[in-house]
Amino acid sequence: MRPISYSRATAVADAVAAVAADPTSDFLAGGTTEIDLLRQNVLLPRRLVDINDLPLTEIEDRPDGGLYIGALARMSEVAEAPAVRERYPMIAEALELGASAQLRHMASMGGNMMQRVRCGYFRDATSPCNKRDPGSGCAALDGFHRGHAVLGVSDHCIATHPSDVAVPLTALGARIHTEGPRGRRVYAIDEFFLLPGTTPHLEHPLEHGELVVGIEVPGMPAARTSRYLKVRDRESYEFALASVAGMLAMADGVISDVRLALGGVATRPWRAHRAEEVLRGASPDAETFRRAADEELAAARTTPLNAFKAELARRTMVRVLETLTRTESRS
C-alpha cells in the first residue's frame, strides 16, 4: 500500500499553490485516466488536490463568434451544448466518439488535454518506457506497435496521442488557458502538445503546478459544416486507428479555405499543414484530395506492423474531404 494524501480546493489560486509547493503532488479532476494509472503504479503522487469545486465549468460565447470552454466542463455537457453542435459539429462528434457515455459524464475538457498515452508499455510499470522512466528505452519500437504512431515519431517514442477532441481543436487553432505559479498563460494548441524528440516524458510546456483552466475556440463560420470521422477496430468505445477533423469553404468553384487535423496516427494531434497547402485554391476533386493526402503522409515512418495506418489515414482524409465538398455544394 502507498499512502496518498488528499485535499479539495475551492479556489484556483489555492489549487495552484498547493500543487506547486509539493513536487510529489498532482491535480485530480474527473480521474478517468489518473485513477487507472495510480492503480497500475505508473503515476506515483503522494498527494492529490481535487479541483472539482473550482468555478471552471462555463461554456461562453466570445465576441468573435467563438467559445470559451471551462476546463471542468464535462465532455458530455460540451457535446450537448447547442452552441457547440451548431457552430462546431466536429467537436461534438469527436466528444461523442471519444468515450463511453459513463466516461463522458465524468471526464473534463481540461483533463482530456492532459490525458496520458494508451501505449501498453507505458502502462506496464515493468517495461522500458522513456515517457515513464526517461532513458530506460522504448519497448514499443521492437514490440507490438500495431496501433502506434507513424507521424511525429522519434527513436525514443512512438506512442500515439489518445485524445479525440484535441484533433478538431487543433484543426481550429484553439488556445489553451492556464493558471500557474507565474500567473495566467495562453498557449497556441500547436505549442501545447510537444513532439517526443529526445524528451518524450515532456508532453506539455507546463511547469509543475500549472493548471489548465479553459479552452478558447476561435470563431470560424466555415466550421458549421465541419466533420470528424474516426476509424477504429470496433464501433463501441475504442481509440482511433485513424481519424480526421476537417472543415472546408469554397468560392468560385475552388477551395478558398480548409482546415484538417489527424488523430490516431501521430504522437500529438496532427495539423495537416501540407495537405492544406495543396488544397487551397484547388478544384475539389478526387485527384486533388488524393494528392493532398499523399503529401501529408509522405513523412510517415512505418514498419510492416503499422504501415496500414498511413494508408488508412489517406483514405479517411479523402473521405472527409469528399463529404465536406458535397455538404458545401448543397449549402
C-alpha positions as CSV (number, residue, x, y, z in Angstrom):
1,M,0.0,0.0,0.0
2,R,1.2,3.5,-0.8
3,P,-0.2,6.3,1.4
4,I,-1.7,9.2,-0.7
5,S,-2.9,12.4,1.0
6,Y,-6.0,14.2,-0.4
7,S,-7.3,17.7,-0.3
8,R,-10.1,19.6,-2.0
9,A,-9.5,23.1,-3.4
10,T,-12.2,25.7,-3.8
11,A,-10.2,28.5,-5.5
12,V,-7.9,28.3,-8.5
13,A,-5.1,30.1,-6.7
14,D,-5.3,27.7,-3.7
15,A,-5.1,24.7,-6.0
16,V,-2.1,26.0,-7.9
17,A,-0.3,26.9,-4.7
18,A,-0.9,23.5,-3.1
19,V,0.4,21.6,-6.1
20,A,3.3,24.0,-6.9
21,A,4.5,23.7,-3.3
22,D,4.9,19.9,-3.5
23,P,6.7,18.2,-6.4
24,T,5.0,14.9,-5.5
25,S,1.5,16.3,-5.9
26,D,-0.9,16.4,-8.8
27,F,-4.4,17.8,-9.7
28,L,-7.4,15.4,-9.7
29,A,-10.3,16.3,-12.0
30,G,-12.6,13.5,-13.4
31,G,-10.0,10.9,-12.6
32,T,-10.9,8.7,-15.6
33,T,-7.3,8.3,-16.6
34,E,-5.4,9.2,-13.4
35,I,-7.0,6.6,-11.2
36,D,-6.2,3.8,-13.6
37,L,-2.5,4.9,-13.7
38,L,-2.4,5.1,-9.9
39,R,-3.6,1.5,-9.7
40,Q,-1.1,0.4,-12.3
41,N,1.8,2.1,-10.4
42,V,2.5,4.2,-13.4
43,L,1.8,7.5,-11.6
44,L,3.2,7.7,-8.0
45,P,2.0,11.0,-6.5
46,R,2.0,11.3,-2.7
47,R,-0.7,14.0,-2.7
48,L,-3.8,14.6,-4.9
49,V,-5.5,18.0,-5.0
50,D,-9.2,17.7,-6.1
51,I,-10.2,20.6,-8.3
52,N,-13.8,19.7,-8.9
53,D,-15.2,22.5,-6.8
54,L,-13.4,25.2,-8.9
55,P,-15.6,27.5,-10.9
56,L,-14.4,26.3,-14.3
57,T,-17.5,24.8,-15.9
58,E,-18.6,27.6,-18.2
59,I,-19.3,27.4,-22.0
60,E,-19.4,31.1,-23.0
61,D,-19.8,33.0,-26.3
62,R,-16.9,35.1,-27.4
63,P,-17.2,38.4,-29.4
64,D,-15.6,36.9,-32.5
65,G,-18.3,34.2,-32.6
66,G,-16.1,31.7,-30.8
67,L,-16.4,29.9,-27.5
68,Y,-14.6,29.7,-24.2
69,I,-14.9,26.3,-22.5
70,G,-14.0,25.9,-18.9
71,A,-11.6,23.2,-18.1
72,L,-14.0,21.4,-15.8
73,A,-16.9,21.3,-18.3
74,R,-17.7,17.7,-18.7
75,M,-17.3,16.1,-22.2
76,S,-21.0,15.2,-22.3
77,E,-22.0,18.8,-21.4
78,V,-19.9,20.3,-24.1
79,A,-21.0,17.8,-26.7
80,E,-24.7,18.6,-25.9
81,A,-24.3,22.4,-25.8
82,P,-26.3,24.0,-28.7
83,A,-23.5,26.4,-29.5
84,V,-21.1,23.6,-30.0
85,R,-23.4,21.4,-32.0
86,E,-24.4,24.3,-34.3
87,R,-21.1,26.1,-34.7
88,Y,-18.6,23.2,-34.3
89,P,-20.2,19.9,-35.1
90,M,-16.8,18.2,-35.4
91,I,-16.1,19.0,-31.7
92,A,-19.4,17.4,-30.7
93,E,-18.8,14.4,-32.9
94,A,-15.3,13.9,-31.5
95,L,-16.5,14.1,-28.0
96,E,-19.3,11.6,-28.6
97,L,-17.0,9.2,-30.3
98,G,-14.2,9.7,-27.8
99,A,-15.5,7.7,-24.8
100,S,-18.4,5.7,-23.4
101,A,-21.4,7.7,-22.0
102,Q,-20.3,6.9,-18.4
103,L,-16.8,8.3,-19.0
104,R,-18.1,11.4,-20.9
105,H,-20.2,12.3,-17.8
106,M,-17.1,12.2,-15.6
107,A,-14.2,13.3,-17.9
108,S,-13.4,17.0,-18.1
109,M,-12.2,19.0,-21.1
110,G,-9.0,20.1,-19.3
111,G,-8.3,16.6,-18.2
112,N,-8.7,15.4,-21.8
113,M,-6.0,17.8,-22.9
114,M,-3.7,16.3,-20.2
115,Q,-4.5,12.6,-20.6
116,R,-1.7,10.2,-20.9
117,V,-1.0,7.8,-23.8
118,R,-2.6,4.4,-24.1
119,C,0.6,2.6,-25.0
120,G,0.6,-0.8,-23.3
121,Y,4.3,-0.5,-22.5
122,F,3.8,2.9,-20.8
123,R,1.1,1.4,-18.7
124,D,3.2,-1.7,-17.8
125,A,5.4,-0.5,-15.0
126,T,7.9,-3.3,-15.6
127,S,8.6,-2.4,-19.3
128,P,11.2,0.1,-20.5
129,C,9.4,3.4,-21.4
130,N,11.1,6.7,-21.9
131,K,7.8,8.5,-21.1
132,R,7.5,6.8,-17.7
133,D,11.3,6.4,-16.9
134,P,13.4,8.7,-19.1
135,G,16.4,7.0,-20.6
136,S,15.2,3.5,-20.0
137,G,14.3,2.8,-23.7
138,C,11.2,2.3,-25.7
139,A,9.8,-1.3,-25.7
140,A,7.3,-0.4,-28.4
141,L,10.0,0.1,-31.0
142,D,10.7,-3.7,-31.3
143,G,7.5,-4.8,-29.6
144,F,3.8,-4.9,-30.6
145,H,3.1,-1.5,-32.1
146,R,0.2,-2.0,-34.5
147,G,-1.7,0.9,-33.1
148,H,1.3,3.2,-32.6
149,A,2.2,6.5,-34.4
150,V,3.6,6.9,-37.9
151,L,3.9,10.7,-37.8
152,G,6.0,12.8,-35.4
153,V,7.8,9.8,-34.0
154,S,11.4,9.6,-32.8
155,D,13.8,6.9,-31.8
156,H,12.7,7.4,-28.2
157,C,8.9,7.2,-28.5
158,I,6.2,6.1,-31.0
159,A,3.2,6.4,-28.7
160,T,0.0,7.7,-30.3
161,H,-1.7,10.7,-28.8
162,P,-5.0,9.4,-27.4
163,S,-7.4,12.4,-27.5
164,D,-10.2,12.6,-30.0
165,V,-11.4,16.2,-29.2
166,A,-7.9,17.6,-29.4
167,V,-8.0,16.8,-33.1
168,P,-10.7,19.2,-34.1
169,L,-9.4,21.7,-31.6
170,T,-6.1,21.5,-33.4
171,A,-7.7,22.0,-36.8
172,L,-9.5,25.1,-35.4
173,G,-6.3,26.6,-33.9
174,A,-7.7,26.6,-30.4
175,R,-5.8,28.2,-27.5
176,I,-5.2,26.6,-24.0
177,H,-5.5,28.9,-21.0
178,T,-3.6,28.1,-17.8
179,E,-3.0,29.5,-14.3
180,G,0.2,28.7,-12.6
181,P,2.8,30.0,-10.2
182,R,3.7,32.7,-12.7
183,G,0.2,33.7,-13.4
184,R,-2.0,33.4,-16.5
185,R,-0.6,31.9,-19.7
186,V,-2.2,31.2,-23.1
187,Y,-0.8,28.6,-25.4
188,A,-1.5,28.0,-29.1
189,I,-2.6,24.4,-29.3
190,D,0.3,23.5,-31.7
191,E,2.7,24.7,-28.9
192,F,0.7,22.9,-26.1
193,F,1.3,19.3,-27.4
194,L,5.0,18.6,-27.7
195,L,6.7,16.1,-30.1
196,P,8.6,13.4,-28.3
197,G,12.1,14.1,-29.8
198,T,14.7,13.0,-27.2
199,T,12.4,14.0,-24.2
200,P,9.2,12.1,-24.6
201,H,8.4,12.4,-20.9
202,L,7.8,16.1,-21.6
203,E,4.4,16.1,-23.2
204,H,3.4,19.8,-22.5
205,P,5.3,23.0,-21.8
206,L,3.6,23.4,-18.4
207,E,5.6,23.9,-15.2
208,H,4.7,21.9,-12.1
209,G,1.6,23.4,-10.5
210,E,0.3,25.0,-13.7
211,L,-3.4,24.2,-14.2
212,V,-5.4,24.2,-17.4
213,V,-8.4,26.5,-16.7
214,G,-10.0,26.8,-20.2
215,I,-10.0,26.3,-23.9
216,E,-10.6,29.2,-26.3
217,V,-12.1,28.2,-29.7
218,P,-11.9,30.9,-32.3
219,G,-14.9,32.0,-34.3
220,M,-14.9,30.3,-37.7
221,P,-18.2,30.3,-39.8
222,A,-17.0,27.5,-42.1
223,A,-16.8,25.2,-39.0
224,R,-20.6,25.0,-39.1
225,T,-20.3,22.3,-41.8
226,S,-17.2,20.5,-40.3
227,R,-16.9,16.8,-39.7
228,Y,-15.0,14.3,-37.6
229,L,-14.5,10.8,-38.9
230,K,-13.0,8.1,-36.7
231,V,-11.9,4.6,-37.8
232,R,-11.4,2.0,-35.1
233,D,-11.4,-1.7,-34.6
234,R,-14.9,-1.7,-33.1
235,E,-17.7,0.7,-33.1
236,S,-18.1,0.7,-29.3
237,Y,-15.7,2.6,-27.1
238,E,-12.3,2.3,-28.7
239,F,-9.3,4.5,-29.6
240,A,-8.8,5.6,-33.2
241,L,-6.6,3.8,-35.7
242,A,-7.0,6.9,-37.8
243,S,-9.3,10.0,-37.5
244,V,-9.7,13.2,-39.4
245,A,-11.3,16.5,-38.4
246,G,-12.0,18.8,-41.2
247,M,-13.8,21.9,-42.5
248,L,-13.8,23.4,-46.0
249,A,-15.1,26.5,-47.7
250,M,-15.5,27.1,-51.4
251,A,-15.6,30.2,-53.6
252,D,-15.9,30.4,-57.4
253,G,-15.6,26.6,-57.7
254,V,-12.3,26.3,-55.9
255,I,-11.4,25.6,-52.2
256,S,-10.9,29.0,-50.6
257,D,-10.2,27.7,-47.0
258,V,-9.6,24.4,-45.4
259,R,-8.6,23.1,-42.0
260,L,-7.5,19.5,-41.4
261,A,-6.1,17.6,-38.5
262,L,-5.3,13.9,-38.0
263,G,-5.7,11.7,-34.9
264,G,-4.7,8.1,-34.1
265,V,-1.6,8.2,-36.3
266,A,0.7,10.8,-34.7
267,T,2.4,11.4,-31.4
268,R,0.3,14.6,-31.0
269,P,-2.8,15.9,-32.6
270,W,-1.5,16.4,-36.1
271,R,-2.4,19.6,-38.1
272,A,-2.2,18.6,-41.8
273,H,-0.5,21.8,-43.0
274,R,1.0,20.2,-46.1
275,A,-2.4,18.9,-47.2
276,E,-4.0,22.3,-46.6
277,E,-1.4,23.9,-48.8
278,V,-2.2,21.6,-51.7
279,L,-5.9,22.1,-51.3
280,R,-6.2,25.9,-51.0
281,G,-7.1,27.4,-54.4
282,A,-7.5,23.9,-56.0
283,S,-10.5,22.3,-57.5
284,P,-12.4,19.9,-55.1
285,D,-11.9,16.7,-57.0
286,A,-10.8,13.2,-56.1
287,E,-7.3,13.6,-57.7
288,T,-6.6,16.7,-55.7
289,F,-7.8,15.1,-52.4
290,R,-5.5,12.0,-53.0
291,R,-2.6,14.3,-53.8
292,A,-3.1,16.3,-50.6
293,A,-3.4,13.1,-48.5
294,D,-0.2,11.7,-50.2
295,E,1.7,14.9,-49.5
296,E,0.7,14.9,-45.8
297,L,1.5,11.2,-45.3
298,A,4.8,11.3,-47.2
299,A,6.7,11.8,-43.9
300,A,5.1,8.8,-42.3
301,R,7.6,6.4,-40.7
302,T,6.1,2.9,-40.8
303,T,7.0,-0.7,-40.2
304,P,5.3,-3.8,-41.7
305,L,3.2,-3.9,-38.5
306,N,1.7,-0.4,-38.7
307,A,2.1,0.5,-42.3
308,F,-1.6,0.1,-42.8
309,K,-2.2,3.2,-40.7
310,A,-0.7,5.5,-43.3
311,E,-3.0,4.2,-46.0
312,L,-5.9,4.3,-43.6
313,A,-5.2,7.9,-42.8
314,R,-5.0,8.7,-46.5
315,R,-8.4,7.2,-47.2
316,T,-10.0,8.7,-44.2
317,M,-8.8,12.2,-45.2
318,V,-10.1,11.7,-48.8
319,R,-13.5,10.6,-47.5
320,V,-13.8,13.6,-45.1
321,L,-12.9,16.0,-48.0
322,E,-15.5,14.4,-50.3
323,T,-18.2,14.6,-47.6
324,L,-17.3,18.3,-46.9
325,T,-17.4,19.1,-50.6
326,R,-20.9,17.6,-51.0
327,T,-22.1,19.5,-47.9
328,E,-20.6,22.7,-49.1
329,S,-22.1,22.3,-52.6
330,R,-25.6,22.0,-51.1
331,S,-25.3,25.0,-48.8
